Amino acid sequence: DAKTTQPPSMDCAEGRAANLPCNHSTISGNEYVYWYRQIHSQGPQYIIHGLKNNETNEMASLIITEDRKSSTLILPHATLRDTAVYYCIVRVKGSQGNLIFGKGTKLSVKP
Amino acid sequence: GAVVSQHPSRVICKSGTSVKIECRSLDFQATTMFWYRQFPKQSLMLMATSNEGSKATYEQGVEKDKFLINHASLTLSTLTVTSAHPEDSSFYICSALVPRWVSQPQHFGDGTRLSIL
């Protein structure tokens, strides 16, 4: 699986959009970008994934650059409950192996 | 949607005690489950891969005789920490590989906080 790079921490004001970047410059053509988050003392929670088109669901939006070397997870209206560590993982769809977690980005949403 | 249940959520016990943690897939069959360990302020690290009906595959540095894994059915994998010591105190998380997954590749349990006194 390709390696990803994320900033260690970010702050966001409550109610504002949180934009979390991820670099994956060595991503290959058949690898998807997945985002998980881990709220303190809980297991990771799936957020969204994409290949090359922008994706949106009830939790977030995922913007992938045209060259696919980076992406941004957008939480449109962050709340205090969105405070968590966010992990960007690159993965071949259908792979049977474990997920490899980097250090992620610690997002702190402040009132 | 699919859910993975992990039990117990928290254990506090004396040094030398053996502790069993259960991981259940509630509405799907999981032929493969993964056990992770997470120390404070660190990321999840894979301990072992549990396959139904066969021996678990352990990561380098993880003692298979200390961390016993049993995956006897398609919905249950257990991790037993034998003769636990304070250095085994950690957050243990299981996940289940979703069969023919279309969206998310794995569902995670909510973790077990193990504290050895």
Interface residues (C-beta under 8 A of the other chain):
Chain A: Y34 Q38 S41 Q42 G43 P44 Q45 Y46 H49 Y87 R91 K93 G94 S95 Q96 G97 N98 L99 I100 F101 G102 K103 G104
Chain B: V4 Q6 T32 F34 Y36 S43 L44 L46 T49 F91 I93 S95 L97 W101 S103 Q104 P105 Q106 H107 F108 G109 D110 G111 R113
